[in-house]
């Protein structure tokens, strides 16, 4: 007795179809799963046997062989429980096998036959549509997430017994449908914080506006209590809204990582990740012993990665940021597999100017020796610093500014300007699939879109020679200049745009030279 049906498995942030073959033959009762299953898949035997018995369905006293193809790719997770159980029933002739060729079946079984949700349903649904499957049977709690994909019939199943009745036409279950556009629109977050809450720091707010408008990485340096963390948390309030394409890609990553909030099938606001400085390099970039999972930089994809107290992170943790900041992706290699995750995020860092935090503070005396200051600053290497486009000093706020009743410019006003600048960039890069904003520009695009007049060229040449910036630093200044010009709605980069961009690299000289 033989049956064949289809399920799916996750590899990286994408999925691939898995062909499940069930073979039953007479002999001593045995249950074997082959096709490179991991420990979780092998444990499906016990869950399937108990679920079939407790659902009042037949568990044959035969030798059962389950093959998962392609056999050369490791299969992981508990999602094969449900299709294996259905396959056994189909091999016994208790379920019409013909209909199984057009559907993907996936889900974890409880011992009583109930279906439990699994991670990564969105990429599985996307792949099912690409592979021209018409229907996908999923746990009921996963149905809304799976239904985000158009033109795919999503059937939410509560139990194995319910699936048995549905496949035998004894029960009608309406396909799950969701209004994706409505979820996307309604999910836009209303923040309880605002840039208007921040007293003073107008120069820093301007730097943040430029950074967000072009997606540039930014480093804030200032004494304790100057408002660095307060400003960083409010960056989310001025970020442009996610596009539908970005929202789906972000949701895929969060679903695979198992952190998609319950009853929220679609991520509609840009992620804000703020790891503690004790994080390991593997937790930051991704990894794992048995299964490679996305790290914080991938969970921040299309959003913000905020690293407070930047020099307090371990040196090896900081250095692993270099490649993803450049390539907007991270490749994680382990003994048995190599997986690439997207990592197109905006890096926001804050730090004190010295261990005590008061170097250069007019209101407090610094107690650090010059050696201690250099050691502290030196934790951030030159190559990493080169990849941070904007460096801005956050000075201590004086009493007049703190006590002032004047309300600063609101996040809404700043966000409106940023959205207009992003619209210019969307038009500029409309023909490119991987470029969304100015910070993503390659060398070829920099030459095309960042042409300078003679005055601007001379100004930039002088700055490069005096500050000793690298070729990467030169490119960063041009990218930031392009963003400033976009905020001014200027087609060409002017000398004042170059001048402002150069000022955002001045701390290279003040602190690291």
N, C-alpha and C positions, 0 to 999 in steps of 0.2 A: 504494500500500500504506500502511495506516494502523493505528496502535495507540494505545491510551490506557491509562495506569496512574497510580498515585498515589504521591507521596512527601511529604516534609514539610520545613519550614524553620523556623528559630528567629527570633522577633522579641521582643526584650527577654528575659524569662524564660519566655515561652510559645511555643507552636509553632502553625503553621497548615498545613493540607493544601495541597499543590501538585499540580495536575493536569498531568501530562506527556503531551504529544501528540507522536507520532513520525510523520513523513510521509516516505515513500520514493518517488522518481520517477526515471525514466530521464534521463540527461544526464551531463554531466561530473561525475566524483566530487567531491563537496563535502560539508562537514559544518558546519552553521550552528545555533547555539543562540540563540534569541530569548526575550524575556520578562523583560527587565531582569536578566540574569545579571551577577555580579561577575567579576573576573579569574579567581578560582579555579574558578568554574563553567565559564567559557569554556575553560579548560585541560582540562576533562573530555574534550574531543574526542580529545586525544592519548592519554590514559590508556585511554579506552574502546576505541579502535582497536587499541592494543597488547595490551590484556587479551583482547579477542575473538580475535585472531590467536594469541596464546600459549596460549590455552585450547583451541585446536583447533576453534573455532566460526567461523561464517561472518561475514565483514565484507563487506557488499555494495559493489559498485562502482557506487554510485548517488548521486544527490543526496539528502542527508539533512537534514531540517529538524526541529529539536526546539523545541517551544514550552512554556514554563513559565508556567502560569496560576495566579493572577491576574497579568497582565502589568504591572500598575502598582505592584507591590511588589518591591523589590530582593531577589534570591535570592543567598544567600551560602553558602560552604563547599563541601567536597568530597563531601558526601553524595549528590549527584545522579549520581555516576559509575555506581553499581550500577543504579539504576532506568533510566537512559538505555540502558545495555547490554541490559538485559532487554527494554526497549521495542523496540529494534531487532530483537531475535530474535523478538518477538511480531509485529512488522510483517511480518517475512519468513515468518510462519506456522510457525516452528519451536517456538513455545511456545503452548499454548492461551490465548487472550487473555481468555476469559470470567472465569476465576478471578482475574484481576488487579484486577477492580473492587472486590473486598472486602478488599484488603490494601494496607498501606503498605510500600514498599521503600526502603531507605536504606543507604548505605555508600560508602566510598572504595575504589577499585580500585588495586591495585599493577599494574605493567606485566605481571607474569606471571599476572594474573588472581586473585591472592589478595585477600581483603577485609581492609581495615584499619579499626580502630575510629574512631569520630568522637565529638565532644563533643555533649552535650545530648540524650542518648537518653531520659532520664526525661521531660522535658516533651513530647517527641515521642510517647512511648507514651501519656501522659495524654491528649494531644489526639486520638490515634488512637481511643482508647476513647470519648471524647466525641462523635466524628464517626461512631461506630457501625461502624468497621472491625473485622473479625473477627480478622485476622492481620497480623503485622508481621514482615518479613524484615530481619534486621539482621546485622552482622558478629558472629562467634561471641564475640569479646571483649567485646561490648556486651550480650550476651544476658541476663546476670543483672540488669543495671541496668534493661533494658526490662521484664523479668519482674516487677518490683516492682508493676506495675499488674495488678490482678485482672481476670479474665474477658477476657483478651486473649491470643491464641495467639502466642507468641514463638518464631520459628524462627531459631536461630543458624546462620549460613552461613559456611563456611570459604573458599569460592572461587566464582568465576563458573561454573566447570564443574559444581560441586556444586549450585548453584542451578538450573542448566539441567536436570540430572537430576531434581532434586526437583520442579520445576514440571511435568515431563513424566511424573511418577509412576513414574520408574525407580528412585528412591531414597526411602526412608522416613527422615525426621528427626523424632525425638520433640521436642515443644515443650519449651522450657526452663521449669522451674518452680522457684520459690524459696519458702522458708518465711519470709515477711517478718517475722512476729512473732518467730521464732527469731533471725533476723539482728539484729533490733532489741534483743532481750533480751541476746544474747551480746555485742553490740557495746558495752555500757556499760563505760566505761573504768575500770580500776583504777589510780588515781594513785599515783605513787611519792613524792609530796610531800603534806604535810598541814599544816593550820593549827596543829596542835600543835607544829610545828617552830619557830614564831615565839616568841621570848622577849619577854615583856612585851606592850606595845601593846594592852592590853585594850580601851581606849576605841576605838581604830581598828578592832579586830576587831568590836566591837559595831556601829560605823558601817557596816562592810562587810556584816554580817549584815542590817542594815536595808536597805541598798542592793540586795542580791541578792533579798531577800524581795519587794520591790516593783518591781524592775527599774529602780531610780533611778540616774542618773548621779552619779559621785562624783569628787572632786578631793582628792588627798592632798598636803599641803605639809610638807616637813621637810628637815633637813640631809642631806648624803650619808652613807650607811651606816646610816640609821635604820630601814631595812627596807621602804621603799615598794615597790620592785620585787619583793621577796620576797613581800610581802603580795598584790600584784596577781596574781602567777603562781598563787597559791593560791586565788584567787577561783573558778577553774574547779572546784576540789574541793568547793565548797559550792553550786554551781549546781544547781537542780532538774533532773531528767532531761527530755529533749525528749519532747514528745508525738509520736505518729505523724504527725500533720498537720504539725507543725513540722519533723520530720525530713525529710519528703518535700519540703517547700518549700526547706529548706536544701540538700538534695541537688541539687535543680534548679539552683540558683544555682552551686554548685560544679561541676556537670557542664557547664554552659554555659561557665564560665570555663576549663574544661579542667584543673582541679586536683583532680578526684575521684581519690583514691588507687586504684591498680590492685588489682583483686580485692576492692574494698570498694564494693559497689553502693549502700550506704545510709549516710549520715552519721548516727551514733547518739549523738554527744556534741556539746555546744554548741561552736561555733567560738570560738577565741581568736586574734585577729589583733593583731599588734604591729608596725605599720609603723615604719620608721626616720624620724627627724625630717627627713631630706632628701627625703621623698616630695613629689611634685607634687600640685597640687589635682586634676588630671585622674585621677591614679592613685588618689587617695583616694575621689572620688565616682563615678568611672567615665568612660569615654570611649574614644577611639581615632580614628585617621585613617580607616581603611577600614571598621572595624566597631566599634560601641559595645559595650564589654564592662563587666561589673560591676566596681566599684572595691572598695577595702578595706571601706568602710562596708556594702556589700551582702554581701560575703563574711563579714562579722561578724553578719549577720542572725540573730536568735534567739540570739546569743551575746555575746561581749565584744570591744570595740575598746579596746585598751590603748595609750595614747599617753604614753610615758615622756618626761621632760624636755619637758613641755608647751610652755613658752615658746620652746623652740628651733625649733619648727615655724614655717615662714614664716607671716606674718600672713594672707596670702590663703588659705593652706591651712586655717588655723583658722576663718576666717570662713565658709568653705563648709559647715562643720558646722552652722551655725545652722538652716537650713531642714530638713535631714533629722532633726535632733534634735526639731524641733517636729512634723513631719508623719509621721515614721517611713517616709519614702520619699524618693527623689531622682529628679528629672526631668532627664535629660541631653539637651540640644538641640545638634545639629550642623546643618551646612548642609543635608544631605539627609534627616535623620530626627530624630525626637524619641522617646526611650524612657524609660519609668519603671521603676526598680528598687526593690524593697522594702529598707528600711534600719531595721528595728526592732531596734536593738542597745543594749547597756548600755555607756556610755562611762565608762572608768576612766582617769583622768589622774593623773600625779604630777609634782611640780616642786620645785625648791629655792626657798627664800624670797628668794634674791638670787643674783647671778651667782657669787659665791664659795661660796654655799651655807650660810654660817654665821650669817646674820642671826637673832638670837634664840637662838642655841645657847649654853648656859651653859658649854660646855667649850671653845669656840673663839671667837676674836675675828673679827668681820666686817671685811673690808678694803674693802668697797664704799662709795662715796659715796652720799648720799641720792638724788642725781640718777640714778646708775646703778641703784639699787634701784627707783626709780619707773619708769624706762624699761623695766626687766626685767619688773616686775609688769604694766606697762601694755600689754605685748604681748597680754594676754588682755583682750579688750574686755568692757565691761559687759553688752551683749546676749548674748554667749556665756556669760559667767559666770552670767547669770540662768537659763540652760537647764541648768545643773549643779545638781542638787537638794541634794547633800550636799558640804560642804567640811569636811575634818577635818585637824587638825594631827598630824603624826607626829614626836614628839620623839625626840631622841637617847636611846639605851638606855644606862642606867648599868651599872656593873660587876656589881652585885648581881644584876641581872636576866639579864645575859649568862651569868654563871657559875652561875646557879641550875640545879639538876637537876630542878626541877619541870616537868612536862610540861603544856603548856597544853591547853585544851579541843580535842578532835579535830574534824576536818572533818565526820565522820559525825554527831556530836551537833549541831553547828550546822546541818548540812544537814537533819536531821530536823525541826528547828523551822521552817526555811525552807519545806520541803515542806508542812507543816501550814498555814502562812500562805498559801501559793500555792493550796492546796485551798479555803480560804475565798474567795480571790479568784476562783477558777474558778467556784465556785458563784454568787458575786455577779454575774459577768459572763457567765453561761452563755448568755444570750439574745443576746449581742452577738458578731458574727463577727470583728470587728477588735480587740477589747479582750481582752488576756490577763492583764494585771496592773495594779496601781494606777497606775503611771507612765503608762499609756496613757489614763487617764481624760480625758474632755473636760470643759469647763466645766459642762455640764448634769449630768454624772455626779458632779462634785465637789460641786455643790449638793445632790445627792440623797444621797450616801453619806458626806459629811464635815460633817454638822451638828454644831454646837458648843453646849455649854451656856453659861450666862452667864459663869462663871468663866473658861472657856477663851477665850471671845470677848474678854474684857477683857485677858487675858494676851497674846493675839495682837495686839490693837490697840496695846498699849504697845510691843511688840517692833517692829511695823511702823513706828510713828512714830519710835522711837529709832534704828532701823537704816536707815531711809529706803529700804525695799525697794519694788520695783515690784509692779504687779498680778500679773505672772508669778511673782515671788518669793513672793507671798502664796499663789498656787495651789500652788506647789512645797511650801511648808510644810504645807499641808493634805493633800497627797498622801502626804508622808512620815509625817505624823501618823497617817493611815489605816493605813499599813503597820505602824507601831509598835503600834497598837491590835490589828491582826491577829496580830502576834507574841505579844501578851499574851492573845489569844483574847477580846478585848473587843468587844462589839457596838458600843459607842459610844466616840467619841474623848474621852479624859479630859484634864484639865489637865496631868498629868505627860507625856502623849504629845505635847501641843503644846510643852511646855517642852523636851523632848528634841529635837524637830524644829527648834526655834528655835536651839538650840545648834549644830546642823549648818550654820547660816548665819552664825555669828558671825565667821568669817574675812572676810566681806564688809567688816565694820567694821575689823578688825585690820590687814588688808593693803591693801584697795582704797579705803578711805575716807580 
